[in-house]
């Protein structure tokens, strides 16, 4: 079945596109002046604060956590999550490759395989003491 969508035009000049897969996007402006205000996935994950390149600056997850993206000069992206965890990755979408994950305790995971499983870990002092 083909993906379809329905537009809703609001009095404030914004437009919402609701897709048949359950995702939606909200835009302002038209043509070359169109700006993405939010993008919500079918899972409920919501992206906002898009930059001029169309990259989101903020994300809200269905579990209540939120995060902020930082786009680094080396082409990687860092996501800092409200629970204290972070992820550094290259690429985006289906092409994203995880380079480093840090859990809320400060334990750092690196060298991920093609299934996104870490091959190396550096435990934080908090994690070390809890494992003794």
N, C-alpha and C positions, 0 to 999 in steps of 0.2 A: 504494500500500500504506500502511496506517495505521501510525503510530508505536506501538510496543508496548514494554512493559518488564516486568522481573521483579524482585521484591523479595527480598533476602536479609537475614534478621534475625540479628544476632550476639549472643553472650552478654553482651557489654559494654554492650548497650542501643542500639548504633548500628544503622542500617539502610542498606543500599546498594540503589540503584535502577539496574539496568543496562538501558539502552535499546537498541532494535533498530537505531538508527543508530550504535552504538558508543560513545555517551557514557554517563557514569555520574555519580551523585551519592551522597554519603554524608551521612547526617543523624543527629542525636541528638535524643532527646525525641520527644514525640507531640503532635498537635493544635496548640494555640496556643503550646506550649512547644518546637516543633520548631526546631532550629538546623541550618543547613547547615554541614557541616564541610569538604567539598570538592566540587568539580564538575570533571569531566574531560571534555573534548570528544573527539569521535572522532579528531581530529588528534593527540591526546596532550597538548594544553595543559591544565594543571591549575591551578585557582583554589582558594585557601584563605584562611583568616583573615577570614571574613566579619564585617562589622559588623552592628549591630542593624537596619539598613535593607536588609540582604541584599547589600551591595556587597563584592566581594572586596578584600582588602588585599594579597594576594601572588599571583603567578602564576609558574609554571614552564613554560618552553617546551620542545618536543621537541628542540631543538638544544642544550639544556643551559643556556641563558641563563635568568635569572629576573628578576623585577621586583617593585616595590612601588608600590601605588597610593596617591595622596594626593587626597582629595576637598576641593577648595578652596571657600572661602566664596562665590565668585562663581558657583558651580554647575558649574564646569569640573573636570576630573579630570586629574591628572598621573601618568604612568607612568614611573618611573625604572628603567631596565634595567641589569643587571649589567655590560654592556659599555660603560657610560658614556653611552649614548644616552637620550633622553627624548622623550615625546610628551605634548602637552596637547590635550585634546579636550573637546567638549561633547556631551551626550547619551550614549546607550549602545546596545550591540548594533547592529542594522541602522541605527539612527538616529544613530549617533556621527558627529561631524564633526570632522576633524582641524583644529586651529587652529595648532599649531606642532610641528615636529619638530627635535630637535637630535641630530646624529650624534656618535659617540664622540670626534671631533676638535674638536667645538664649533661646527661649521657649523650655522646655524639656517635652517630652511625654513619659509615662511609663505605665506599667501594661497592656500590649496588650492582647486582647482576641483572640480567634481562627480565627477570620476574620481580624486580624492585625489592629484592631481599638484600639486606646489608651483609657484607663479607668481613667487615671490620667494625669494632666497637671500642670506644674509649669511655670507661665508666667514670662518672663524677664521684666526688667524695660521698655524696648522699647515697648514691646507688651502691657504692662499695660497702659502706657501713650497714646498709640494710641487707646485704647478701651474706654478712658474717654471722 
